Amino acid sequence: DYVGFRILSMTQENAQMIADQWKYEGIYSFYDISADPEDYQEFVTPDLRSDKYFEVYGKNGLVGFFVVEPEDHSKIELGLGLKPELCGKGLGKDFLCAIENYVGTHYNFKTIVLWVAAFNKRAIRLYQKCGYIQTGEEERQTNGATYRFLCMKKDFV
């Protein structure tokens, strides 16, 4: 059960729409797909996106997406995005739980790894509430500058 969500492979139509039209408010504009040319290319190019990207539907249509990057036989790195107008509305926990359940039934792993921009206190609180713990941090080049990212992990045994 994906907590009232439906999860499907990312379609080209939705990849293009999310990349071009989903714009976040204020500091969160950092998460606009169009903010980083490399991310944008991967998102909108089927061969680069391959089968790692998924779209998440709620009762009122498309609510978000996620990408799964298996790191090794025991670890998966997740990237996720909620539709801009749904951010900060209390949907995060159910959204993340649905993704974890989906990944748990389709992939073999022991640990999920999330990298989150250090300024994104809202996401950090959500991840902590869902059982993720910070295990490290690093500076990363993205969106034309260097940003501090926190590594958060959760073990599933």
Secondary structure as the mmCIF struct_conf table of DSSP 4:
data_model
#
loop_
_struct_conf.conf_type_id
_struct_conf.id
_struct_conf.beg_label_comp_id
_struct_conf.beg_label_asym_id
_struct_conf.beg_label_seq_id
_struct_conf.end_label_comp_id
_struct_conf.end_label_asym_id
_struct_conf.end_label_seq_id
TURN_TY1_P TURN_TY1_P1 VAL A 3 GLY A 4
STRN STRN1 ARG A 6 SER A 9
HELX_LH_PP_P HELX_LH_PP_P1 MET A 10 THR A 11
HELX_RH_AL_P HELX_RH_AL_P1 GLN A 12 GLN A 21
HELX_RH_3T_P HELX_RH_3T_P1 GLY A 26 TYR A 31
HELX_RH_3T_P HELX_RH_3T_P2 ILE A 33 ALA A 35
BEND BEND1 ASP A 36 ASP A 36
HELX_RH_AL_P HELX_RH_AL_P2 PRO A 37 VAL A 44
HELX_RH_AL_P HELX_RH_AL_P3 PRO A 46 ARG A 49
TURN_TY1_P TURN_TY1_P2 SER A 50 ASP A 51
STRN STRN2 TYR A 53 GLY A 58
TURN_TY1_P TURN_TY1_P3 LYS A 59 ASN A 60
STRN STRN3 GLY A 61 PRO A 70
BEND BEND2 ASP A 72 SER A 74
STRN STRN4 LYS A 75 LEU A 82
HELX_RH_3T_P HELX_RH_3T_P3 PRO A 84 LEU A 86
TURN_TY1_P TURN_TY1_P4 CYS A 87 GLY A 88
BEND BEND3 LYS A 89 GLY A 90
HELX_RH_AL_P HELX_RH_AL_P4 GLY A 92 HIS A 106
BEND BEND4 LYS A 110 LYS A 110
STRN STRN5 THR A 111 ALA A 117
TURN_TY1_P TURN_TY1_P5 ALA A 118 PHE A 119
HELX_RH_AL_P HELX_RH_AL_P5 LYS A 121 LYS A 129
TURN_TY1_P TURN_TY1_P6 CYS A 130 GLY A 131
STRN STRN6 ILE A 133 THR A 142
TURN_TY1_P TURN_TY1_P7 ASN A 143 GLY A 144
STRN STRN7 ALA A 145 ASP A 155
#
